[in-house]
Amino acid sequence: MKKQLLILLAACLITGSCKKFLTETPYSLLSTNNFYQSPGDAEVALNGVFATLTAQTYYGRTSWTVSELGGEDLTVPSNSSSDRITLGNYTATSSNGEVANWWNNIYSMINRANDVIEHVPGIAMDIPTRNDIVGNARFLRALGYFELIRSFGDVPLLLTPTTATSPLFPGKTAIATIYPQIISDLQYAEANCLNENQIPTANKGRVSSGAASAILGKVYLTRAATPGADANDYTNALTECNKVINSGQYALLANYKSIFDWTNKFPAVPENIFSVQFAEPPSVGNIIIRMLTSAKTTPAGSASFYAPPAFPLTYIAADSIRKKFSITNQDKSASGTYTTDANYFYSKFSSDPTWTAQSNNSEANWIITRYADVLLMQSEALHFINPADPNQFNGINAVRTRAGLTGVNQLNFTNTPGPDDFITALLNERSWELCMEGHRRWDLIRLGRLQSALLTGKGVTVPSADPLLPIPLAQIALDSLLAN
Amino acid sequence: MLAFILSLSSALRAQVHTVAGTITDSKTGEKMQGVSITADHQKHGTVTNADGTYTLKVSANSQKLNFSFVGYTTQTVPIDSKTVIDVTLEPQNGTLNDVILIGYGTQRRKDLTGSIASISAKDVDETPITRPDQMIQGRASGVQVIQTNSAPGGNISIRIRGTNSINSSNEPLFVVDGFPGAGDLNTINPSDIESIEILKDASATAIYGSRGANGVVLITTKKGKAGTQTVSFENYYGTQTAQHLYKMMNATQFATYLDSVTAQNNRLSNTTVAPPYTSAQIGSLGAGTNWEKAVLRTAPMENHQLSLAGGTQDSRYNLSVNYFDQQGIVINSWFKRGTIRFNFDKTISPKFRMGLTSQLAFSNENDALVNTNGGASGGVMYDALRFNPATPVKDSTGNYTYTTGPAPYVDLAGNPVAYARSTTNRTNNYRSLINAFLEYELIKGLKFKTLAGADIEYTTYDFFTPSYLYASTQNTSSGNAVKNANTDYSWVTENTLTFDKKIDGNNVINAVGGFSAQVFQQGTLGGSANGFFTNDLGTNNLSIGSTPLVPASSQQKNTLASFFGRINYRLFEKYLFTATMRADGSSRFGTGNKWGYFPSGAFAWRLIDENFIKSLNVFSDLKLRTGYGVTGNQEIGDYQSIPQYTTNSYTLDNTRVVGVSINNIPNPKLSWEQTASADLGLDFGFLNNRLTGTIDLYSKKTTKLLFNEYVPTTSGFSSELINAGSVGNKGIDLSLDFTAIDHKTFGWKIFGDFSSNKNKVLNLNGTNNLLAGNSSSSIFTGGGQPTSILEVGHPIGSFYGYKFAGIWQTQDQITKSGQTSPVVHPGDPIYVDENKDGAITGADRVIIGHALPKFIYGFTNTFRYGRFTLTAFVQGVYGDDILNENLYDIQNGFSTDNKLASVVHSWTGPGTSNTQARVSSTLRRSTGITSDVIQDGTYIRLKTASLSYNIKIPKNKALKSALLYITGQNLLTRTHYSGFDPEVNSYGNNSNSNNLSLNTDYGSYPSARTYIVGLKLGL
C-alpha cells in the first residue's frame, strides 16, 4: 500500500499530471488561447470596442458635459455638482470627475480598438470583411485620439494593446505626431469600411466609409485652425466633405424632427452619418433624455442641464421649426395641461415613446456627425480657402432651407458681407442646427470665438482662446510624465 | 453477526469464564452506562448497560480487564479468576488528557504545541444553538464572530486574530469531518456538532498551507458510541421581538417639522413657498403610522430534533433528523432548514476501520429586502425609517398607499409594508455533504487512511416584484421576475500515512504524511423578465413576461493539489517538538508560480513535569509553547492571472449584439498572500486544575497582499492585480476556566476569554494611503464616498472624513472664522477646516474613528443547584466605532425624510443647540463622511441566559432523561450606539467589500430578543 502511494506520488510529480490538474480552464470566459480564431470572434471583438461608447461616463453623458457645458448653449442649476459647474465656467481642476471619466473611457476604448487592430488581421477570413472590421476599429481609435487632442493637447499615443509586458508609463506624444496617425487611421477606414448603403441591415450602426470621410474632414478643419496647420488642411477638408456630399449616400431629411425620430433610425438615405447606438433593455439605454428633461413635466426628468436664458433669444423669429423642436419651457401636467417653466429645456432628443419618467434608459442615439454638419463644414472649408467664393453659402443655405429659412433668410454677400459676419453666421447656424449635439466647445475654439461667446451667452470669463482640459490628477500621480 | 459467531466459536474452544460487575462514577456515585470493557488477548469486549452492569466472557489467556470511558481515567484490573469485578472510575482532572483534533490527526491536549481552542457540544448543551458559529462567539479567545446581518439565515463573519488581507478573504478555512472548504455553515445542523476546534497559530494551521493564514475551524459531528441505543428528542419553541428601535417622529411632529423646513428655506432664500401642511391639517393628523412597527412583528421560531445513536464495539451509528423554522421579525421573512444526518463507523478487523459522515440538508429562506442602496431601492427597513408617518398603510379603498402626500415631500420611496409583503426574495438550498474513509494498519504503528468526500450544493434564487408595486410602476417594468440556479460541487481525496512509535519511555514519535487533491466547481444559470400581465405565477413562468431579459450562465473551477507532512516528537515526556510542511499547487496561481511551500515549527515545554516547578507546589499544570510558521491565503479568485476576455454588448440595427473584450492586464506571476506568524503561549493550571487557563501572544505579518495596483488608465485599465504590500497583526488571547464550587448539590463554573488585536497597515506598495470603503451612492450628491482610509501605520477600517465641531450659532461667528466655502448659515454644522484655507475640501479630512475594536471578551457563568442549571453568557466589544449612515436620512442631511423624534430639539437660534443642526440644513450630506455620524460601538451584552431543570425520572421507565429549559437571547445590551444593534456590518454581505467597509450601518435588519422554551427527552 505504501509502495502504491509512493508510485502515485511519483507519477504525479514525474509525468506532469499535476501540471495538467493545476491548469486553469476558463469555461465561461474566453482567453488568448481560444479567442481571435474565427470571423465571428472578429465581429464580437469589434462590438466590444463599440460597447465602451454607451457608458454614461462616455457618450451617454460625459462627452456632452465636456463639449456642451464648455459652450454657451448649456448650463446647470446652482446646486449641481462642482464637476459640472466648473466645466461650465472654465474653472475645472485636475480633480474633476467628468474629466477623469472622459480620459479614462477614451483610453479604455482605444485599448480595445488596439486589440482588434492587432489580432483580427491574423484571422483566416474573407479579406474585405476583415479589413472592414479593422477599418471600424481604426475609425474608433482615430475618433478617440481626435477627442483626446482636442481636449487635452499632447497625450500618450498607444497603438498596441496592453499585455503583461507592456510599458505602462509611455509619456506624452506631441499633437503634431498624433494628427498623422489619426489621418492614417481614418484614411484606412475610408478605404476599407463599407458604403452606408452596403452595410447589411443587421450591422446598421457600424462605421461607413462616409463616416470616416466626415470625421477626416473635421480633423483637417480642426488642425487647419491650429499653429500646427498643414497648408493643405482646408483643401483636404473640402475634399472629404465633398466625398460625403457627392456620394449620394446621405441627405438632409425633409423634416428637422425626423433626424431625432428614434422609431426610424435607418431610413434608406439617412442624414445621420455616425451615431452611438442606444436602445431599450436589454440594450444599453441613453440617460440623456432624463438629464435634459424638466422635473416638473410629464414624464419627468431630472432637470440636470438646461439652456441658459440667452440661448432661446438667439434664434431669429423665422427659425421657429428648429427652436420649437429643440427646446421647450412648457411643462406638461399629468392631465395634459401646460405651465411655463422658468427654464428652457432641450427637448430635441425626447421623441422617444419608450422613455418613462426618471428612466436612465432611452433609445435616443448620440449623433457624432450628420449630413447637416458636413454641409456646414463644407461652407467653412470653402470660406477659409477663399473668403470671396460665393459657394461658401451653398452648404449653410441648404441647411437653412430645410429649417424653413428660405427667400430673404438665405445668406449671401449682401447680408453677410465680411469674414467676421460669415463666421458669426456659421456659428449661429451650427448652434441652431446642432445645439446640444456635442459640437459647441470645439466649434467655438476652432472658429476663435470661445471667449466672446461664453462672456455673452453665460457671463463666463474663459482664460484663453483655446483652453485645454486638465489631465486628471490621479493619472499624474501615477505617471509624472503626464503633468499638465 | 459473522463476527459474533466467530467469537462465540473461539470462546467455546478455549476455556472460558464469565466476569460481571457494576461500574460507578467515583464523584457522583451514579452507575455509568457505555463504559467500554476489553480483555487482553481477545478480540471482543463489551460495554455497560443503562444500570452500569456488564458481563463479559473472558478466555483463559486473558489476564487483565480494561475499563475506559471518555473523560475518565482508564483502569486496568487483573482478572485473577474473579467472577465479579466492580470498578469505580475517576473523572479525569481537567481536560489534559482530552484528545484534541488537529489537522490530519489528533493529540492529547497536554501534548499540543500549537494554539488551539476547543469547544465541545457539552459546553453549550443547555443553550439552543441556531447556527454553528453561535457556539464559537465568546467561547474561544482570539476569535471575533460578527453577525453582519441579523436576518434569519443572515451572514456571519469570523475573524481569527485580526484582519490579514485587504482585497482577499479574511474568513477562516472550515473543515467539516475532514472535508476542507465546507464553508456554508447555514446548512449544517448545529445539534449534530460534537466539537469545534479552532486552529489559530501558524504551527497549527501550516498543515493547511495556502488556506491556513486566516485560521482553521475544524468541525466534528457526533458519532455513535458503543453501548445501548439511545433515542433523544428535542423540541424548542421561541418568540422573537425587535429591540432598540429608532424613536421616529409621529405624523404631527413630522408635518410640523416639514413646515418648519419650508419656513427656514423661505427665510434664507427670500421666497414664499407655502408650507406643505396647514395648521388645521396638522391638528387632525394625530400619531399617524409607526412604520417601524408596521413592518416588524413578534416572530416565532421552533426546532425539532430526533436522534438515534448507539452501536456495538464494532459498529456505531448516529442518525439524526432536524427541522428548524425561524420566522423573521420583519414581516414576510424567514429561514427554514431540514437536515438528515447519518454517521457510521465500522471496525472491520482490529487493523481495518471505515467511517462515513453524511448530511442532507434543505433550507428555504425569504429575505426581507435590506440593502445598502438607499434611494428608491433602499429596502424595507430603510423605507420604514423615512416614510411619511402621516401616510396610512392602506388608503380608504383598502389598497396600499404608495406616495406620501399631500405632496411628495418624502422621496418617492414606496410603501415599505407593501414592499415587504408583496415581493418574493427567496433562496432554496439543497446540500449533500458526504465523507467516507478507510483506515488500515499496515504494520504496527503505521496506518494508512484514505478519505474521499463530496460537497454538492444546489441553490435556487427567486425574486419577484408584482406589477402593482411602486418600484415596478416607476420603472414601468410592470413586474420583474428573476430566477437563478447555482450548482456548487467540490470533491476531495485525502490520503495519509500515520506513524506512531514509542521508541522507549523517553522518545515518542508521531508522524503523518500525505497528499490530497481537491476540486471546486461553481456553475450559475439565471433568467429574468419584465412585464407581467398576471402576478399569480410569480417566478414560475418567465416566458409570460413581455420583456425577456438577457439570460446568463457561468462555469468555473479551481483545483488544489497538496503534499503535506508533520512530525511530532516527544522527548522525556516534557519536551515537545512539531515540524510541519505543506506544498500546495493551486490552479489560481500564475503559470510561473503554481506551487507554494508553507513550513512551520513549534516547541513546547511541559514545565509542570520539571521538578523545580513541581516543587513550587503552586501549579497543577504549566506548559510553555512557541511556534513560527508561514501560511497562505489562496482566495484570490479564479482566472485572475490569465488574460480574460469578457462579454459586453452594443446595439446594431436597434438590437442588442454581444461584444467580447479584454478585461484585465494578465499577471502570470500572481500568487498567494503569505502570512508569517509567531506565537508564544502559556498553558497553566492551579488548585489541582480547578483554575486553568491559556495565554498567547502572537505577531503576524502578511505580505504579498493581493493588491489592485493603480496603473495609468492610458493602458485601458485602472488597475492591475499584483502581490504587494503588507499588513501586521499583533495581539494577545487569554482564556480562563475556573471551577469555583464543585459540590454534590451545588456547582459554579466560570469561563472567560479576552482578546486584543492591533492591526496595522505596513506597506501599500509605495503609496502612503488609499481611500477605501463603501457608502450608499444615493446619500451623497456626487455618488458614494469612500468611508475610510488605508494608511501606512494605521489600522484597516480607519474611518476618514470631516471633523464635526458643533453648530454655527451666528453669522458673526461664521464671518470671523474666515470660512468662505461652502457658504454656511447659522444652524449649519461646523466641520473643521484642518488646513485653515477658508474652504472645506477633501484636504480637510482626517481619521475620525476606528472600526476595529481595542478588545473583545466573553464570560460564561454556570450555576448548578440540584437538578437546576443556570447559565449566563455575557459578551462584549470595546473601543470600536460605527458609521451610522442612516443618520444622513433621519437626523440631518436630507430635509424631507422622516426624522428621529429628537430632531424636534434642533437648532432654531443662537444657543439653542450645539449638536443638532437646523432642520433645513443639508450641509452634512453635501460635505461627505463626517464625525457626527460616527458613533461609539462599544457594547456589553447578556447574550444568553438559560435555566434548565433535569426532571427526575423513576427507574425502569422507557423514558430515561428529561431536561426542560428556558432561554433568553440578546436580553440586555449596554451601548451608546443609537442604531438597532452595535453588532452590524451592512456591507458585510458582499464578501468583496467585507474587508474595507467595516462597522457600517445602513438600512440594517434589526436584531431580536428571543425567548425559548425547550424540552429534551432521552429514551
Interface residues (C-beta under 8 A of the other chain):
Chain A: M1 K2 L5 L8 L9 C12 C18 K19 F21 L22 T23 E24 T25 P26 Y27 S28 L29 L30 S31 T32 F35 D41 V44 A45 L46 N47 G48 V49 F50 A51 T52 L53 T54 S81 S82 D83 S95 G97 W103 N104 Y107 S108 I110 N111 R112 N114 D115 V155 P156 L158 P161 T162 T163 A164 S166 L168 F169 P170 T201 A202 N203 K204 G205 R206 K265 F266 Q277 F278 A279 P281 P282 S283 V284 T356 A357 Q358 S359 E363 A474 Q475 L478 D479 L482
Chain B: Y440 L442 L446 F448 Q474 N475 T476 N495 L497 F515 A517 N530 T547 L549 V550 S553 S554 Q555 Q556 K557 N558 T559 A561 F563 G585 S586 S587 R588 K594 D638 Y639 S641 I642 P643 Q644 Y645 T646 T647 N648 S649 Y650 T651 L652 D653 N654 T655 R656 V657 V658 G659 V660 S661 I662 N663 I665 P666 N667 P668 Y710 V711 P712 T713 T714 S715 G716 F717 S718 E720 T781 G782 G842
